[in-house]
């Protein structure tokens, strides 16, 4: 967060959870309407997290921050993300 890397290198960013958490000084999570619990299943035992995914996008839309920017990216916490590579597009 302090170094402005990964998603924090973007012009705007949000972090979501099912409760308000102080991630770092000046950074708190947005709260989504979900317990963030899902089953695993299917051939590969993947997370069946559609409802969590939809709850997060509902929050993204209701917050409206995305409306002030040219693009929006959904990234998982463990993702390697280079905002500088996407920005020129």
N, CA, C and O of each residue as an XYZ file, in Angstrom:
356
protein
N       0.833     -1.189      0.000
C       0.000      0.000      0.000
C       0.880      1.256      0.000
O       0.701      2.144     -0.833
N       1.816      1.320      0.927
C       2.703      2.488      1.008
C       3.537      2.665     -0.246
O       3.802      3.790     -0.668
N       3.948      1.561     -0.842
C       4.828      1.610     -2.013
C       4.076      1.812     -3.324
O       4.690      1.975     -4.378
N       2.747      1.801     -3.256
C       1.903      2.006     -4.443
C       2.213      0.979     -5.543
O       2.407      1.341     -6.704
N       2.257     -0.306     -5.161
C       2.486     -1.375     -6.129
C       1.242     -2.252     -6.216
O       0.347     -2.174     -5.374
N       1.205     -3.085     -7.247
C       0.084     -3.974     -7.532
C      -1.194     -3.135     -7.679
O      -1.169     -2.115     -8.367
N      -2.294     -3.529     -7.064
C      -3.523     -2.750     -7.240
C      -3.386     -1.349     -6.669
O      -4.094     -0.432     -7.085
N      -2.482     -1.182     -5.722
C      -2.308      0.124     -5.087
C      -1.548      1.100     -5.983
O      -1.394      2.269     -5.631
N      -1.077      0.636     -7.125
C      -0.461      1.502     -8.116
C      -1.483      2.111     -9.062
O      -1.130      2.919     -9.922
N      -2.727      1.738     -8.912
C      -3.805      2.277     -9.743
C      -4.206      3.675     -9.256
O      -3.871      4.082     -8.144
N      -4.927      4.393    -10.112
C      -5.406      5.724     -9.741
C      -6.424      5.655     -8.599
O      -6.551      6.600     -7.820
N      -7.144      4.542     -8.502
C      -8.087      4.302     -7.405
C      -8.107      2.798     -7.160
O      -7.808      2.011     -8.058
N      -8.454      2.413     -5.965
C      -8.511      0.993     -5.624
C      -9.441      0.802     -4.439
O      -9.707      1.734     -3.680
N      -9.933     -0.429     -4.294
C     -10.783     -0.792     -3.167
C     -10.422     -2.197     -2.733
O     -10.034     -3.034     -3.549
N     -10.553     -2.445     -1.446
C     -10.363     -3.779     -0.881
C     -11.650     -4.102     -0.136
O     -12.163     -3.271      0.614
N     -12.172     -5.311     -0.341
C     -13.457     -5.668      0.247
C     -13.347     -6.847      1.194
O     -12.508     -7.732      1.022
N     -14.213     -6.841      2.199
C     -14.328     -7.933      3.164
C     -15.774     -7.943      3.663
O     -16.587     -7.113      3.254
N     -16.085     -8.891      4.549
C     -17.441     -8.931      5.098
C     -17.574     -8.099      6.376
O     -18.641     -8.061      6.989
N     -16.486     -7.435      6.774
C     -16.529     -6.476      7.878
C     -15.469     -5.417      7.636
O     -14.532     -5.630      6.866
N     -15.614     -4.304      8.279
C     -14.663     -3.213      8.119
C     -13.363     -3.554      8.850
O     -13.359     -3.797     10.056
N     -12.281     -3.567      8.107
C     -10.969     -3.888      8.670
C      -9.977     -2.801      8.291
O      -9.977     -2.322      7.157
N      -9.139     -2.414      9.229
C      -8.047     -1.485      8.930
C      -6.890     -2.317      8.386
O      -6.245     -3.061      9.125
N      -6.637     -2.184      7.092
C      -5.570     -2.949      6.441
C      -4.219     -2.282      6.690
O      -3.213     -2.951      6.925
N      -4.218     -0.975      6.634
C      -3.021     -0.153      6.849
C      -3.514      1.232      7.230
O      -4.685      1.546      7.017
N      -2.649      2.063      7.788
C      -3.080      3.437      8.085
C      -3.628      4.111      6.822
O      -2.914      4.250      5.829
N      -4.880      4.524      6.867
C      -5.513      5.164      5.727
C      -6.198      4.223      4.750
O      -6.713      4.667      3.724
N      -6.213      2.931      5.053
C      -6.854      1.961      4.159
C      -7.744      1.024      4.962
O      -7.268      0.237      5.780
N      -9.054      1.126      4.711
C     -10.023      0.225      5.337
C     -10.800     -0.508      4.257
O     -10.978     -0.006      3.147
N     -11.256     -1.692      4.598
C     -12.018     -2.475      3.642
C     -13.422     -1.920      3.480
O     -14.002     -1.381      4.423
N     -13.963     -2.056      2.278
C     -15.376     -1.840      2.049
C     -16.109     -3.102      2.474
O     -15.570     -4.202      2.347
N     -17.316     -2.963      2.971
C     -18.057     -4.109      3.508
C     -19.042     -4.635      2.471
O     -19.851     -3.883      1.928
N     -18.963     -5.935      2.204
C     -19.899     -6.587      1.287
C     -20.907     -7.411      2.078
O     -20.630     -7.848      3.195
N     -22.069     -7.615      1.489
C     -23.135     -8.391      2.135
C     -22.946     -9.872      1.819
O     -23.651    -10.435      0.982
N     -21.993    -10.487      2.494
C     -21.698    -11.902      2.302
C     -20.910    -12.395      3.501
O     -20.171    -11.626      4.116
N     -21.059    -13.670      3.841
C     -20.228    -14.235      4.897
C     -18.895    -14.727      4.336
O     -18.031    -15.185      5.085
N     -18.734    -14.630      3.025
C     -17.509    -15.017      2.307
C     -17.184    -16.502      2.458
O     -16.026    -16.906      2.353
N     -18.208    -17.301      2.703
C     -18.033    -18.744      2.827
C     -18.657    -19.410      1.616
O     -19.770    -19.065      1.218
N     -17.945    -20.364      1.027
C     -18.503    -21.101     -0.110
C     -18.014    -22.541     -0.084
O     -17.016    -22.873      0.556
N     -18.731    -23.365     -0.783
C     -18.363    -24.771     -0.921
C     -17.332    -24.919     -2.032
O     -17.080    -23.994     -2.804
N     -16.747    -26.103     -2.088
C     -15.879    -26.468     -3.207
C     -16.557    -27.599     -3.946
O     -17.287    -28.394     -3.353
N     -16.314    -27.668     -5.241
C     -16.947    -28.739     -5.991
C     -16.501    -28.765     -7.427
O     -15.529    -28.118     -7.816
N     -17.230    -29.523     -8.200
C     -16.880    -29.691     -9.606
C     -15.717    -30.652     -9.770
O     -15.162    -31.157     -8.794
N     -15.368    -30.888    -10.992
C     -14.319    -31.851    -11.336
C     -12.985    -31.538    -10.656
O     -12.244    -32.446    -10.282
N     -12.686    -30.242    -10.501
C     -11.377    -29.855     -9.982
C     -11.416    -29.335     -8.543
O     -10.403    -28.853     -8.037
N     -12.566    -29.428     -7.883
C     -12.672    -28.987     -6.497
C     -12.458    -27.496     -6.324
O     -11.837    -27.062     -5.354
N     -12.967    -26.714     -7.257
C     -12.783    -25.263     -7.192
C     -13.833    -24.604     -6.300
O     -14.864    -25.200     -5.987
N     -13.558    -23.392     -5.908
C     -14.487    -22.643     -5.057
C     -15.762    -22.326     -5.834
O     -15.706    -21.817     -6.954
N     -16.891    -22.625     -5.240
C     -18.188    -22.321     -5.839
C     -18.646    -20.979     -5.262
O     -19.565    -20.909     -4.446
N     -17.976    -19.921     -5.713
C     -18.090    -18.610     -5.074
C     -18.861    -17.563     -5.876
O     -18.612    -16.366     -5.732
N     -19.780    -17.999     -6.706
C     -20.538    -17.045     -7.524
C     -21.249    -15.999     -6.664
O     -21.226    -14.814     -6.996
N     -21.875    -16.415     -5.575
C     -22.608    -15.463     -4.737
C     -21.681    -14.433     -4.102
O     -22.053    -13.267     -3.972
N     -20.480    -14.846     -3.705
C     -19.493    -13.900     -3.166
C     -19.073    -12.927     -4.257
O     -19.019    -11.718     -4.035
N     -18.781    -13.453     -5.423
C     -18.387    -12.643     -6.578
C     -19.448    -11.584     -6.878
O     -19.120    -10.416     -7.086
N     -20.717    -11.989     -6.899
C     -21.804    -11.053     -7.181
C     -21.953    -10.008     -6.073
O     -22.251     -8.847     -6.356
N     -21.750    -10.407     -4.817
C     -21.838     -9.459     -3.698
C     -20.762     -8.387     -3.807
O     -21.018     -7.214     -3.536
N     -19.562     -8.790     -4.201
C     -18.475     -7.818     -4.367
C     -18.799     -6.865     -5.509
O     -18.624     -5.655     -5.364
N     -19.268     -7.381     -6.641
C     -19.599     -6.491     -7.761
C     -20.774     -5.577     -7.431
O     -20.810     -4.437     -7.894
N     -21.730     -6.047     -6.646
C     -22.809     -5.159     -6.178
C     -22.224     -3.980     -5.411
O     -22.673     -2.846     -5.579
N     -21.224     -4.239     -4.568
C     -20.584     -3.178     -3.790
C     -19.780     -2.244     -4.694
O     -19.813     -1.027     -4.514
N     -19.067     -2.803     -5.653
C     -18.319     -1.979     -6.610
C     -19.272     -1.016     -7.311
O     -18.984      0.175     -7.432
N     -20.392     -1.529     -7.765
C     -21.369     -0.711     -8.488
C     -21.998      0.333     -7.568
O     -22.127      1.496     -7.949
N     -22.389     -0.072     -6.369
C     -23.036      0.895     -5.465
C     -22.064      1.981     -5.001
O     -22.477      3.122     -4.796
N     -20.793      1.652     -4.833
C     -19.794      2.672     -4.462
C     -19.599      3.686     -5.585
O     -19.429      4.878     -5.326
N     -19.623      3.215     -6.834
C     -19.539      4.106     -7.989
C     -18.173      4.672     -8.325
O     -18.064      5.476     -9.251
N     -17.129      4.284     -7.609
C     -15.779      4.814     -7.888
C     -15.360      4.498     -9.322
O     -14.700      5.309     -9.971
N     -15.738      3.332     -9.809
C     -15.356      2.913    -11.156
C     -15.832      3.895    -12.232
O     -15.229      3.965    -13.304
N     -16.880      4.638    -11.971
C     -17.430      5.572    -12.961
C     -16.474      6.713    -13.292
O     -16.617      7.358    -14.331
N     -15.509      6.964    -12.428
C     -14.560      8.060    -12.631
C     -13.276      7.610    -13.318
O     -12.316      8.375    -13.409
N     -13.258      6.358    -13.806
C     -12.033      5.798    -14.379
C     -12.334      5.042    -15.662
O     -13.470      4.629    -15.899
N     -11.321      4.864    -16.481
C     -11.489      4.246    -17.791
C     -11.565      2.739    -17.782
O     -12.066      2.145    -18.737
N     -11.089      2.107    -16.741
C     -11.141      0.652    -16.669
C     -11.201      0.192    -15.218
O     -10.855      0.928    -14.293
N     -11.650     -1.049    -15.048
C     -11.791     -1.657    -13.729
C     -11.205     -3.057    -13.782
O     -11.429     -3.789    -14.746
N     -10.464     -3.431    -12.763
C      -9.848     -4.751    -12.683
C     -10.257     -5.404    -11.378
O     -10.234     -4.766    -10.325
N     -10.627     -6.655    -11.440
C     -10.870     -7.455    -10.237
C      -9.625     -8.324    -10.070
O      -9.291     -9.111    -10.957
N      -8.943     -8.184     -8.943
C      -7.732     -8.964     -8.694
C      -7.837     -9.666     -7.353
O      -8.323     -9.087     -6.381
N      -7.390    -10.894     -7.296
C      -7.348    -11.625     -6.044
C      -6.167    -11.136     -5.206
O      -5.209    -10.589     -5.751
N      -6.228    -11.329     -3.890
C      -5.157    -10.833     -3.010
C      -3.769    -11.357     -3.363
O      -2.771    -10.675     -3.135
N      -3.703    -12.555     -3.913
C      -2.404    -13.130     -4.232
C      -1.975    -12.889     -5.685
O      -0.992    -13.468     -6.148
N      -2.706    -12.041     -6.394
C      -2.398    -11.769     -7.798
C      -1.190    -10.839     -7.937
O      -0.971     -9.943     -7.121
N      -0.424    -11.079     -8.986
C       0.632    -10.149     -9.372
C       0.016     -9.243    -10.429
O      -0.412     -9.719    -11.481
N      -0.031     -7.963    -10.162
C      -0.716     -7.024    -11.039
C       0.185     -5.817    -11.308
O       0.751     -5.238    -10.381
N       0.313     -5.445    -12.581
C       1.140     -4.318    -12.982
C       0.260     -3.244    -13.615
O      -0.031     -3.302    -14.809
N      -0.159     -2.277    -12.825
C      -1.033     -1.207    -13.320
C      -0.379     -0.449    -14.467
O      -1.066     -0.048    -15.406
N       0.921     -0.246    -14.412
C       1.616      0.497    -15.458
C       1.526     -0.175    -16.812
O       1.610      0.506    -17.834
N       1.359     -1.478    -16.854
C       1.228     -2.190    -18.128
C      -0.177     -2.053    -18.711
O      -0.345     -2.092    -19.930
N      -1.163     -1.896    -17.875
C      -2.539     -1.771    -18.341
C      -2.905     -0.330    -18.653
O      -3.701     -0.075    -19.558
N      -2.346      0.599    -17.929
C      -2.718      2.019    -18.034
C      -2.652      2.544    -19.475
O      -3.586      3.238    -19.876
N      -1.618      2.265    -20.285
C      -1.559      2.831    -21.639
C      -2.647      2.316    -22.590
O      -2.900      2.926    -23.629
N      -3.278      1.213    -22.243
C      -4.296      0.645    -23.121
C      -5.525      1.487    -23.016
O      -6.527      1.202    -23.671
